[in-house]
Amino acid sequence: MSILNRSLHRERGFSLLELLAVLVILGILAGIFAPKFLGQAESAKRKAAKLEIDQIGQSLDLYKLEVGRFPTSQEGLAALVTAPSGVSNWNGPYLKKSGVPKDPWGNEYKYVSPGDQNRPYDIISFGGDGKEGGDGDGKDITSWQ
């Protein structure tokens, strides 16, 4: 092999040091920009939960209009999908989905009727932490906020 061929052969790839430098730069960039994008994802989930709670509330209003009352806490949101026993004038399903939706974190919405403070019902998502209360991303999303 001639000297010219050897020098061309060495210049084809990247050295380990160059690859490590690129990985360090990418890691720094990810550390700067990833939290901004992750924060937007949680914000989008919170907004989606609020919209879904509002849609469930509209379905509950239609249920009450036709049945004459809101579902009890024991009947739950399932009453919007299948007719509870002993209920007349049920003309559902009142939800477009095939079943009761779960919140964006995969948890069931809590439904209570009657609700607190003279509200006809309360619908609650416990947020990202899945526990009652909390703040930030773990703050509850409710039908009365």
N, C-alpha and C positions, 0 to 999 in steps of 0.2 A: 504494500500500500504506500502510495506516495505521501509526502507531507501535506499536499493540498487536499487529498482525500481524507486524511486524518482530521484536519481542522474543520472540514465540512461536516464530518461525522459527529464531532463534538458539539456543534452548534445546532443540532436538530431539536433537542429537548430542553426542558427547563431543569435547572438544578433544584435540589431539595431546599436549599435556602430561598430561592425565588418562590417556590410553591408555598413555603411556610410564611413568607412575607405577604403573599396574596391572601392566604387564609386569615392572617392576623388582621389585615385591613378589612376583609369581609366581616369578621367577627365584631370589629369596632363599629362598622356601619350598621350591622344588625342590632347591636346594643343601643345605638342612638335612635333608630327608626322603629324597631319592633314594638316598643311600649306604646307608641302613638297609634299604631295599627291595632294592637290588642285592645286598647282602650276604646277605640271606635267599634270593635266587635261587641264588646260588652254593652256599650250604649245602644247599638242596634238591637241586641237581644232584649234590652229593657223596653225599647220602643215597640218591638214586636209583641211583647207580652201585654203591654198596655192596649195596643190595637186589638189583640185577641180577646182581652177581657171586655173591651167595649162591644165587640161583636157578640160575645156570649150574652152580654147584658141586653142587646137588642133581641136576641133569640128568646131570652127570658121574658121580655116585655110582650112579644108575640104569643108566647105560651100563656101568659096571664090573660091576655085579651081573649084567647080562645077557650081556655079551661076555666078561667075565673079566679085563679090564684097562682102564686108562684109555687114551684116545687118545694117540698119540705126539705130540710137538711138531710133527712134519712133517704128521700128519693134522690137527692143530689142532682148533679148536672146530667146524669144518665137519663133523667126524665125528658130531656130535650131530644134524645135519640130513640128511646123506646117508651111506649106508653106505660105509665105506672098502673098497677091494678086498681080498679075502681074509679078511674078518671074518665069522665065523659067529655066529649067535644075535643079530644086530643086529635090534632090534624097534622102531626109531624111526619118525619123528623124535622126539628127546627134548626138543626145545624147542618151545614152543607157537607161536612166531613162525615165519614162513615161511623165515627165514634167520638167520644168526648176528647177534645184536644188536650195535649199536655203543654206545659209552658216551654219556652225555648231551651230550658236546661233539662228537660225530660221529666219533670215532676208534675204531679197532678195539681190542678187548681183546687184550692179549698173553697167550698161553697157553704154558706150558712144563711138560713132563712128562718125567721127574720134576722136582719143584721143588727149591728149595734147602733145606738143613737137614733132609733126610729127609722132606720133605713129598711126598705123591704127585703134586701138581701145584701150580702157581702161576697165578693169574689176576690181571692187573694192568691198571688204567686209569691213564694218566699224568696225569689231572686236567685242569684248565683250560688249562695251558700246553702239553699234549701232549708233554712231554719227561720223560724219566726223572729221578726225584728231585724236587727242588723243595720249597717250603714254602708255607703258607697255601693259597690257592685252587689253586696249582699242585702241591700235594703228591699223591703217588701214592696210589691206593686199591687195596688188595690183598685177596686171599682169606684171608690169614692174620692180618689185623688184627682 
